[in-house]
Structures are given as C-alpha cells and as structure tokens.
Amino acid sequence: MTSMERCVPPMNADERTTLESWLDFYRGSLAAKCVGLSDEQLRTASVLPSELTLLGLVQHAAEVERNWFRRVLTGEQAPPIFGPRDHPDGHDGGFEISPQSSHLAATDIWQNEIAQAR
C-alpha cells in the first residue's frame, strides 16, 4: 500500500485546497488505523455486537469515492464494487466482508478510486 500522509490541512486556504486537504487527511486517518494489522485483525469487529471492521471500512471508503466522484460529480454509470450489482444506488456497500476479501485487494481498489477522484 502506498502510505498516505496524514498532514493537518491548512486552516486558511482556498476552497479546493481545503477540500482536497481534508479528504487526504481523513483518507490518511483510515489508512493509518490499518498499518501493522493482519488480515485477521482487520476482519475482526472491535466492539460486539457491532459487525463493523476496518476491512469493511476500507471497502466502504472505495465505494464512497466511487459514488461521489464518479457517479455524482461526473454522472458515470459505475457499478458497485463490493455490493450487489443490481443495487439501485450502489453507494452503501462494502461493509460486508467475504472469505475472499483481503486488505491488500481492498486497499488497491480504494487507491484506484482515489486516483480516479483526483
């Protein structure tokens, strides 16, 4: 995974710089939470009864990038990545992890969606 810098965004910048800086800050925050953890740890919910996992969050982050930047802003008909292909909106997926899910694959997909967004 390409490490993402987690720099504090400038507090007095133009609108685009502010938006891009905060997006990168939060992207870096999620990436930093995953550093050094095994796939098993990334698949484990931190607090039961919640089923939310860091791997699910990475997958969901890829879906969010795709939804906002490709579907909403450019009108592209991009199918969901992790959710059912026939889901009408496709932007809420990713939280569920399958036996085939891996951090490396999810991160590669997420990084690709970030690159598309940029």
JOZIHU-V415966 format. One record per residue. N is the residue number from 1. PSI is psi in whole degrees, 0 to 359 (none if undefined). NEAR is the number of other ideal C-beta (glycine too) atoms within 10 Angstrom. Layout:
BEGIN
N PSI NEAR
N PSI NEAR
END
This chain:
BEGIN
1 139 14
2 124 9
3 140 9
4 131 17
5 141 10
6 71 14
7 142 10
8 127 8
9 154 15
10 143 11
11 350 7
12 82 6
13 171 12
14 168 8
15 315 7
16 316 8
17 318 12
18 312 14
19 309 12
20 321 14
21 316 16
22 321 13
23 313 17
24 324 17
25 312 15
26 326 14
27 314 19
28 326 15
29 314 11
30 316 17
31 319 20
32 326 13
33 336 13
34 344 17
35 131 8
36 0 7
37 146 14
38 165 9
39 321 14
40 317 8
41 322 14
42 340 21
43 351 17
44 128 13
45 136 12
46 332 9
47 114 6
48 147 7
49 5 5
50 144 8
51 7 10
52 129 12
53 162 19
54 322 19
55 318 25
56 322 21
57 321 19
58 315 24
59 317 27
60 321 23
61 322 21
62 318 24
63 320 23
64 315 18
65 313 23
66 314 27
67 305 20
68 316 15
69 329 18
70 317 16
71 306 17
72 308 11
73 325 10
74 352 11
75 15 8
76 144 11
77 60 7
78 126 16
79 161 12
80 151 20
81 309 21
82 339 20
83 178 19
84 136 10
85 336 8
86 7 8
87 127 12
88 326 6
89 318 10
90 6 20
91 357 17
92 3 13
93 180 21
94 336 25
95 326 16
96 136 13
97 144 20
98 170 8
99 334 6
100 348 6
101 140 19
102 154 15
103 317 20
104 312 9
105 315 13
106 320 27
107 319 21
108 316 14
109 316 20
110 313 26
111 323 17
112 319 14
113 323 22
114 316 18
115 319 10
116 320 14
117 321 17
118 none 10
END
